[in-house]
Amino acid sequence: MKRLLCFIVVAGCMVMGALAQGAADIHGPYLRIVEQADSACAKADWPLAESLFLKAMRLEPANVSNVLLMSNLGMVRFYQGNDSMALSTLDDALRMAPNATVLISNRAKVLSAMGRQSDALADWERVLEIDSLNVDALYFHVLATIGSGDSVASVAELQRLELLAPEDVRTNFAKATFLTSRGLYAQAVSPLRKVVEASPRAEHYASLAIAHMMSGSLSEAADDIARGLEIDPAYGELYLYRALLNRLRYRPEDARADARRAVSLGIPMRRAEPLM
């Protein structure tokens, strides 16, 4: 999940904030630090980004734009695995701007990663109360509803998302998630194909590979895995799925080799061990 959640909204907002104050020249050093932090985020250099966000806020502690920096600081801490610190940072920011939807959404993502699904769901509902057309919030709200096991609510929420953003990649991914949660893997293939066409990421090819595998289309699954590994040769999930595919094809040695490779790339042993 954290691979997908890099929401950098700093530089443009900071520039607008400075211009609104009519003193962009005064805030030059502040903006330069923010731009450096933005660059660090783009490179996924989270420790550097964290130190730069803190430096900017210390330089101008009264700058009203600091609430946006705190939003990004919270997520940078989240990406580093500091969930509790991230949550605390976002809580502090929300005390200053309680209706800022980006802050509420970011906190919901952190809460979800911490396993606090009911709290995350409440935050996404709050975002939708403020902005009923917020596709991102509705998407995560749908995923949380699917995860809760409430099929009736999941269908209603998914229909709402389809009406709001019928061609959005998130809509197709949510639809596929719902179908796979009900064991309807063959039906999930079509929306997942749309996902990989719109966003050809390794993790999306992994989802399509499993759908193909579970519906008996082993050759298609092999193609999906190969394409995903071309994009990201170090994505451990794909080696785990290739191990499963090799097991299904009665290639135990290949399955064991792929399972070991998956573990070396961060896949927990408990998931790979049955294939070794």
Long-range contacts (C-beta under 8 A, 24 or more apart in sequence): 1-109, 1-112, 1-113, 2-78, 2-79, 2-113, 3-203, 4-203, 5-75, 5-78, 5-79, 5-109, 6-41, 6-44, 6-75, 6-79, 7-75, 7-102, 7-106, 8-38, 8-41, 8-42, 8-72, 9-68, 9-71, 9-72, 9-102, 10-34, 10-37, 10-38, 10-41, 10-68, 10-69, 10-72, 11-35, 11-38, 13-65, 13-68, 14-65, 14-68, 14-69, 17-63, 17-64, 17-65, 17-68, 18-65, 27-60, 27-63, 29-59, 30-56, 30-59, 30-60, 30-63, 33-59, 34-69, 37-69, 37-72, 41-72, 41-76, 44-79, 46-76, 46-77, 46-79, 46-80, 47-80, 49-76, 50-76, 50-77, 50-80, 67-93, 67-96, 67-97, 67-100, 67-103, 68-102, 70-96, 70-103, 71-100, 71-102, 71-103, 71-106, 74-106, 74-107, 74-110, 75-106, 75-109, 75-110, 78-106, 78-109, 78-110, 78-113, 83-110, 83-113, 83-114, 86-110, 87-111, 87-114, 99-130, 101-127, 101-130, 101-131, 101-134, 101-137, 104-130, 105-134, 105-136, 105-137, 105-140, 108-137, 108-140, 109-140, 112-140, 112-144, 117-144, 117-147, 117-148, 120-144, 121-145, 121-148, 133-164, 135-161, 135-164, 135-165, 135-168, 135-170, 136-170, 138-164, 139-168, 139-170, 139-171, 139-173, 139-174, 142-174, 142-178, 143-174, 143-177, 146-174, 146-177, 146-178, 146-181, 151-182, 154-178, 154-181, 169-194, 169-195, 169-198, 169-199, 172-198, 173-204, 173-207, 176-207, 176-211, 180-207, 180-210, 180-211, 180-214, 185-210, 185-211, 185-212, 185-214, 185-215, 186-211, 186-215, 189-215, 189-217, 196-224, 196-227, 200-227, 200-231, 201-231, 201-232, 202-228, 202-229, 202-231, 202-232, 202-235, 202-237, 202-238, 203-228, 203-235, 203-237, 204-228, 205-231, 205-238, 206-235, 206-237, 206-238, 206-241, 209-238, 209-241, 209-245, 210-241, 213-241, 213-244, 213-245, 213-248, 218-245, 218-248, 218-249, 221-245, 234-265, 235-265, 236-261, 236-262, 236-263, 236-264, 236-265, 236-266, 236-267, 237-262, 237-267, 239-265, 239-267, 240-267, 240-271, 240-272, 240-275, 243-272, 243-275, 244-275, 247-275
